[in-house]
Amino acid sequence: MDYKITGYEPAQLFHFFEEVSAIPRGSGNEKGISDFLVAFAKERGLDVYQDEVYNVIIRKPASAGAENAPTVMLQGHIDMVCDKLGSVEHDFMTDGIDLVVKDGVLTANGTTLGADNGIAVALMLTVLNDDSIAHPALECVFTTDEETGLVGAETLDKSQISARTMINLDSEEEGVATVSCAGGVVVTYTCPIAREHKTGSTLTLDISGLLGGHSGEDIHRCRANSIKLLCRLLYTLKESVALSLVDFMGGLKYNAIPREAEAIIAVPAGDVAKVEELTAAYQTVVAKEYRFSDPDISITCAAADAARQVMTKASRDGLLNYLYFTQSGIVRMNPEFPDIVESSVSLGVVRLEAEQAVIHVMTRSSMKSMYEEMFCHIRRLTELHGATYEVMSCCPEWEYDPDSGVKKTCGELYQKLYGKAPKYMVLHAGLECGELGEKAPRKLDMISLGPDVRNLHSPGEYVTISSTQKVWHFLRELLCQL
């Protein structure tokens, strides 16, 4: 192919990234990239395994003299988040990524880049293709559907894993090694609602302008949750006016801090002015509370089409009580890493259907006992409200190991190569390390590395070439050490 990334070493690394980028590989559409990896292995006479969900494991024997060293796993995921600017014509099912290289930065033309986690794929392919590198026996594990719930890692036959050491390549900052990550459970709460006929003036309450963000990586920024703000407003209003609830909706994704929420209410015609007055006052209060984290909060009240069916008082109060008492935000900071969130809950999505309310709540913690306690809180709250719950997904945590051998080796090597110690991160989000580490036949000593990738999951995603080169150099030397 006609490569765009030229003049940078190792050329092979960047060429592999271009070849991977040319293959459509959004979550759920990984057969093409999976078959590419199988063909790559067969062309080089390497042992390869492919399963029914298109996970791939490529094995390479140890280099001469390293036959007795324990096997090492390199791991990353092959899917990517697909997003684009509205003005860009791009079909992620059929089109490869249009790469842009400028001033040492690699990005895409109006779409997500897929450096998360295409850089990992390119790094592993370069290792597998280079016979000059000294290394132990390698298991390169390429997983699918990571971005939608670690599906590939969960499905993978763990008996295929023989390694004792795992190097995940899905971190996002060179010189910062991830040594722990949060596990999480997504719970769907479902509660029947009853409706009745009632007349009155109908109003729409709208909350918007919040920054939102990732419910793990941005939870420490104390940004407002639109669902919680709207619930609080409704409580304020129903203390002063005869308020009936017609509809309530907020949030789009269970793993994101909700940025917008809307409620439709019905009140007596004579109470409309009071609702408008209280809403304006509430806007002033909330704007002050969140003036630093969410400076553009907007809370509005406007006339809506007349409604005839409203929630009964019992259904209204049941829903609002559940939303009010559901935890959302930081539960506890990490005692060992005081600047890192250990445990949190995010109330992510609320929607009302004709006969039931559906709510998504996500818990995260890097400590199993805390994760179980938060889940127990949700379960008990649900039972108290006479509702039901279902676990949508569950990702195991990766607890910090202060005695990790690979962490020690990485620290000493980084100090030797660059004259300074690396930083270590406890990530308050999920990595596949938790899933693979929990279910591997043998205990895995794990660490996660990666180059500087920014604006993940958005059309502004980019990776710096210099940090990618540095990670490659470090990875090559680390394999030699191991």
C-alpha positions in Angstrom: 0.0 0.0 0.0 1.0 3.6 -0.3 2.0 4.6 3.2 1.4 8.0 4.6 3.5 7.7 7.8 7.1 7.9 6.4 10.4 9.1 7.7 9.9 7.6 11.2 11.5 4.6 12.8 10.8 1.8 13.1 9.1 2.1 9.8 7.6 -1.3 10.2 5.7 -0.3 13.3 3.9 2.6 11.6 3.3 0.6 8.4 1.6 -2.1 10.5 -0.6 0.6 12.1 -1.6 1.9 8.6 -2.4 -1.6 7.5 -4.6 -2.2 10.6 -6.2 1.3 10.1 -7.2 0.4 6.5 -9.4 -2.5 7.8 -12.9 -1.5 9.2 -12.9 -2.7 12.8 -15.6 -1.1 14.9 -16.9 -3.1 17.8 -18.9 -6.0 16.5 -17.2 -5.8 13.0 -13.9 -7.5 13.8 -13.9 -10.5 11.4 -11.8 -8.6 8.8 -9.0 -7.6 11.2 -9.2 -11.0 12.9 -8.7 -12.8 9.6 -5.8 -10.4 8.8 -4.0 -11.5 12.0 -4.5 -15.2 11.2 -3.1 -14.7 7.7 -0.2 -12.7 9.2 0.7 -15.6 11.5 0.4 -18.3 8.9 2.6 -16.4 6.5 5.3 -16.4 9.1 4.8 -20.0 10.3 3.6 -19.0 13.7 1.1 -20.9 15.8 -2.3 -19.2 15.7 -5.6 -19.7 17.5 -8.9 -18.0 16.5 -12.2 -18.5 18.3 -15.9 -18.0 17.3 -16.0 -14.3 18.4 -12.7 -13.6 16.5 -10.3 -13.4 19.4 -6.8 -14.3 18.1 -3.8 -15.7 19.9 -0.4 -15.8 18.0 2.4 -17.6 19.7 6.1 -17.1 18.9 8.8 -19.4 20.4 11.5 -17.9 22.6 14.6 -16.5 20.9 17.9 -18.4 21.1 19.1 -18.6 24.7 15.8 -17.6 26.3 14.0 -21.0 26.0 13.9 -21.5 29.8 12.4 -18.0 30.5 8.7 -18.0 31.5 6.2 -17.2 28.8 5.1 -13.5 28.5 1.7 -12.4 27.2 1.3 -9.2 25.2 -2.3 -8.1 25.0 -4.5 -5.5 23.3 -8.0 -5.2 21.7 -8.6 -5.1 18.0 -11.9 -3.1 18.0 -12.3 0.7 18.0 -14.9 3.3 18.9 -16.5 4.7 15.7 -17.4 8.4 15.8 -17.2 11.2 13.3 -18.0 14.8 12.7 -21.4 15.4 11.1 -19.8 17.0 8.1 -17.7 13.9 7.3 -18.8 11.2 4.9 -17.5 7.9 6.3 -19.0 4.5 6.6 -17.2 2.6 9.4 -18.6 -0.7 8.2 -16.7 -0.5 4.8 -14.2 2.4 5.0 -10.7 2.4 6.5 -9.5 5.3 8.5 -8.1 8.3 6.6 -4.9 9.0 8.4 -3.4 12.5 8.8 0.2 13.1 9.8 1.3 16.6 10.8 4.1 17.9 13.1 4.8 14.5 14.6 1.1 13.9 15.5 -1.0 11.2 14.0 -4.7 11.7 13.8 -7.7 11.0 11.4 -9.6 13.1 8.9 -12.8 13.9 10.9 -13.2 10.5 12.6 -11.9 8.6 15.5 -8.3 7.4 14.9 -8.4 4.0 16.5 -5.0 4.4 18.2 -7.1 2.9 21.1 -6.1 0.1 20.6 -4.6 -0.1 17.1 -1.2 1.0 18.4 -1.2 -2.1 20.6 -1.9 -4.3 17.6 0.9 -2.6 15.6 3.3 -3.0 18.5 2.6 -6.7 18.8 2.8 -7.3 15.1 6.2 -5.6 15.0 7.5 -7.8 17.8 6.2 -10.9 16.1 7.8 -9.9 12.8 11.2 -9.0 14.1 13.5 -11.9 14.7 16.4 -9.7 15.9 14.7 -9.1 19.3 15.7 -11.2 22.3 12.5 -12.4 24.0 11.0 -15.2 26.0 8.2 -17.3 24.4 5.4 -15.0 23.6 1.6 -15.2 23.6 0.1 -12.2 21.7 -3.6 -12.0 22.6 -5.8 -9.9 20.4 -9.3 -9.5 21.9 -12.6 -8.3 20.4 -15.4 -6.1 21.5 -13.6 -4.4 24.3 -15.3 -1.1 23.9 -18.8 -2.5 24.5 -18.1 -4.5 27.6 -14.9 -6.6 27.4 -16.9 -9.2 25.5 -13.9 -10.8 23.8 -11.8 -11.1 27.0 -14.8 -12.5 28.8 -15.5 -15.1 26.1 -11.9 -16.2 25.5 -11.0 -19.7 26.5 -8.6 -19.0 29.3 -7.0 -22.5 29.1 -5.3 -21.1 26.0 -3.2 -18.9 28.3 0.1 -20.3 29.7 1.9 -17.0 30.5 2.7 -15.9 34.0 3.4 -12.3 33.1 1.1 -10.0 31.1 1.9 -6.7 29.4 -1.3 -5.0 28.4 -0.8 -2.2 25.8 -4.0 -0.2 26.3 -2.7 2.6 28.6 -2.7 6.2 27.3 0.4 8.0 28.6 4.0 7.2 28.0 6.0 6.9 31.2 2.9 6.2 33.3 2.3 2.5 33.9 -1.1 1.3 35.0 -0.8 -1.2 37.9 -4.5 -1.6 38.9 -7.9 -0.9 37.5 -11.5 -0.8 38.7 -14.0 -3.5 38.1 -17.6 -2.6 37.6 -21.1 -3.9 37.4 -23.9 -2.3 35.4 -27.3 -2.8 37.0 -30.6 -2.2 35.3 -33.4 -1.3 37.7 -37.0 -1.8 36.5 -40.0 -0.6 38.3 -43.7 -0.8 37.3 -45.4 2.6 37.1 -49.2 3.3 37.1 -50.8 6.2 35.3 -54.1 8.1 35.7 -56.0 10.8 33.9 -55.5 14.3 35.1 -55.8 17.8 33.6 -53.7 20.9 34.1 -51.0 23.0 32.5 -48.1 21.0 31.1 -44.5 22.1 31.4 -41.1 20.9 30.2 -38.2 21.1 32.6 -34.9 20.9 30.8 -31.3 20.6 32.2 -28.5 21.0 29.7 -25.0 22.5 29.2 -23.2 20.1 31.6 -19.8 18.7 30.7 -20.5 15.1 31.6 -17.6 12.8 30.8 -16.4 9.2 31.4 -18.0 7.9 34.6 -14.7 6.4 35.7 -11.9 8.6 34.4 -13.8 11.9 35.0 -15.7 11.1 38.2 -13.1 12.9 40.4 -13.8 16.1 38.6 -17.1 16.4 40.6 -19.1 17.3 37.6 -22.9 17.7 37.9 -25.1 14.7 37.1 -28.1 16.0 35.2 -30.4 13.2 36.5 -29.6 14.0 40.1 -30.1 17.8 39.5 -33.5 17.2 37.8 -34.6 14.9 40.7 -33.7 17.6 43.2 -35.6 20.2 41.2 -38.7 18.1 41.2 -38.5 17.6 44.9 -38.2 21.4 45.4 -41.2 22.0 43.2 -43.5 19.3 44.7 -43.1 20.9 48.1 -44.7 24.1 46.9 -47.1 23.0 44.1 -49.4 20.1 43.2 -47.0 18.5 40.7 -47.8 15.4 38.6 -45.1 13.7 36.6 -45.7 12.8 33.0 -42.2 11.8 31.8 -38.6 11.8 33.0 -35.5 11.0 30.8 -31.8 11.6 31.2 -28.5 10.3 30.1 -27.5 8.3 27.0 -24.9 5.8 28.1 -24.5 3.9 31.4 -20.7 4.6 31.5 -21.0 8.3 31.0 -21.9 11.1 33.4 -25.3 12.3 32.1 -25.1 15.8 30.5 -28.8 16.4 29.9 -32.2 15.5 31.4 -35.8 16.4 30.8 -39.0 16.1 32.7 -42.6 16.8 31.6 -44.9 17.8 34.5 -48.5 18.8 34.9 -49.5 21.5 37.5 -52.7 23.5 38.1 -52.9 26.5 35.8 -52.5 28.9 38.8 -49.2 27.3 39.8 -47.3 27.9 36.5 -45.9 31.2 37.6 -44.7 29.6 40.9 -43.0 26.8 39.0 -41.2 29.3 36.7 -40.1 31.3 39.8 -38.7 28.3 41.7 -37.0 27.0 38.6 -35.2 30.3 38.0 -34.1 30.4 41.7 -32.9 26.8 41.4 -30.8 27.7 38.3 -29.1 30.4 40.4 -28.3 28.1 43.2 -27.0 25.3 41.0 -25.0 27.6 38.8 -23.1 28.8 42.0 -22.6 25.3 43.2 -21.1 24.1 40.0 -19.5 27.3 38.7 -16.1 25.7 38.4 -16.9 22.2 37.1 -20.0 23.0 34.9 -20.0 26.8 34.2 -22.6 26.5 31.4 -25.4 24.8 33.2 -28.8 25.8 31.8 -32.1 25.0 33.5 -35.3 26.0 31.7 -39.0 25.8 32.1 -41.3 26.0 29.0 -44.9 25.2 28.0 -45.4 21.7 26.6 -48.2 20.0 24.8 -51.1 19.1 27.1 -50.9 15.6 28.7 -53.8 13.5 29.9 -52.0 10.6 31.5 -49.7 11.3 34.4 -48.0 9.0 36.9 -49.9 8.3 40.1 -48.6 9.9 43.3 -47.2 6.5 44.5 -45.4 5.9 41.2 -44.0 9.4 41.1 -42.7 9.2 44.7 -41.3 5.8 44.2 -39.3 6.9 41.2 -38.0 10.1 42.7 -37.1 8.4 46.0 -35.1 5.8 44.1 -33.3 8.5 42.1 -32.7 10.6 45.2 -31.2 7.9 47.3 -29.2 6.2 44.7 -25.5 6.9 45.2 -23.7 8.8 42.4 -20.2 10.1 42.5 -17.1 9.2 44.6 -17.7 6.7 47.4 -14.1 6.5 48.6 -10.6 7.6 47.6 -7.8 5.1 47.5 -6.0 5.0 50.9 -2.8 3.8 49.2 -2.9 6.3 46.3 -4.7 9.3 47.9 -5.2 11.2 44.7 -6.9 8.3 43.0 -10.6 7.3 43.3 -11.0 3.8 44.6 -14.8 3.4 44.5 -17.6 5.2 42.8 -21.2 4.9 41.5 -22.7 6.5 38.5 -26.4 7.0 37.9 -26.2 7.0 34.1 -29.5 6.6 32.3 -33.2 7.0 33.2 -36.1 6.5 30.8 -39.8 6.1 31.3 -41.8 3.6 29.2 -45.6 3.3 29.2 -45.7 1.0 32.2 -42.3 0.9 33.7 -39.3 3.0 34.7 -35.8 1.8 33.5 -32.7 3.0 35.2 -29.0 2.1 34.6 -26.5 2.4 37.5 -22.8 1.5 37.2 -20.4 0.8 40.1 -16.7 0.9 39.9 -14.0 -0.1 42.4 -10.4 -1.4 42.4 -11.2 -3.4 45.6 -13.5 -6.4 45.4 -15.0 -6.0 48.9 -16.0 -2.4 48.1 -17.4 -3.3 44.7 -19.5 -6.0 46.4 -20.7 -3.6 49.1 -21.9 -1.0 46.5 -23.7 -3.6 44.5 -25.4 -4.8 47.8 -26.5 -1.2 48.4 -28.2 -1.1 44.9 -29.8 -4.5 45.5 -31.2 -3.5 48.9 -32.5 -0.2 47.7 -34.2 -1.9 44.7 -35.8 -4.5 47.0 -37.1 -1.7 49.3 -38.9 -0.1 46.4 -40.5 -3.4 45.3 -38.6 -3.2 42.0 -36.4 -5.7 40.1 -32.8 -5.5 38.9 -30.7 -7.3 36.3 -26.9 -7.3 36.0 -26.2 -6.2 32.5 -22.4 -6.7 32.7 -19.8 -7.4 35.2 -16.1 -6.7 34.8 -13.7 -8.0 37.5 -11.3 -5.5 39.2 -7.5 -5.7 39.0 -6.2 -5.1 42.5 -2.9 -3.5 43.1 0.0 -5.9 43.8 2.8 -4.2 45.8 5.0 -7.2 45.2 4.6 -7.3 41.4 7.8 -8.5 39.8 7.1 -7.0 36.4 6.4 -3.6 38.0 9.8 -3.8 39.7 11.5 -4.8 36.4 9.8 -2.0 34.5 10.8 0.6 37.2 14.4 -0.4 37.1 14.6 -0.5 33.4 12.9 2.9 32.9 15.3 4.5 35.4 18.2 2.9 33.5 17.1 4.0 30.1 15.7 7.5 30.9 17.3 8.6 34.1 14.1 8.8 36.0 11.5 6.5 37.6 8.2 6.0 35.8 4.9 7.0 37.4 2.3 4.5 38.4 -1.4 4.8 37.9 -4.4 3.1 39.5 -7.0 3.5 36.8 -10.6 4.2 37.8 -11.9 2.5 34.7 -11.9 -1.0 33.3 -9.1 -2.8 31.5 -9.0 -6.3 30.2 -6.4 -7.1 32.8 -9.2 -7.6 35.4 -11.1 -10.2 33.2 -8.0 -12.0 32.0 -6.2 -12.0 35.4 -9.2 -13.4 37.3 -9.9 -16.3 35.0 -6.4 -17.3 33.8 -5.3 -20.8 34.8 -2.3 -19.3 36.7 -1.9 -16.1 38.6 -0.8 -13.3 36.2 1.7 -10.6 37.1 0.4 -7.7 35.1 1.3 -4.2 34.0 -0.2 -1.9 31.4 1.8 0.5 29.1 1.1 2.8 26.2 1.9 6.0 24.3 0.3 9.4 24.6 -3.2 8.9 23.2 -5.5 11.9 23.7 -9.2 12.6 23.1 -10.1 9.0 23.0 -13.5 7.9 21.5 -13.9 11.3 19.7 -13.1 12.6 16.2 -10.2 14.6 17.8 -8.3 11.4 18.9 -4.6 11.6 18.3 -1.3 9.9 19.2 2.1 11.4 19.2 4.7 9.6 17.1 7.6 10.3 19.5 5.8 8.7 22.5 5.0 5.7 20.3 8.6 5.3 19.4 9.6 5.5 23.0 7.1 2.8 24.0 8.4 0.6 21.3 12.0 1.1 22.5 11.0 0.4 26.1 8.9 -2.7 25.2 11.8 -4.2 23.1 14.2 -3.7 26.0 11.7 -5.0 28.5 11.2 -8.3 26.6 15.0 -8.7 26.6 15.0 -8.2 30.4 12.2 -10.7 30.9 
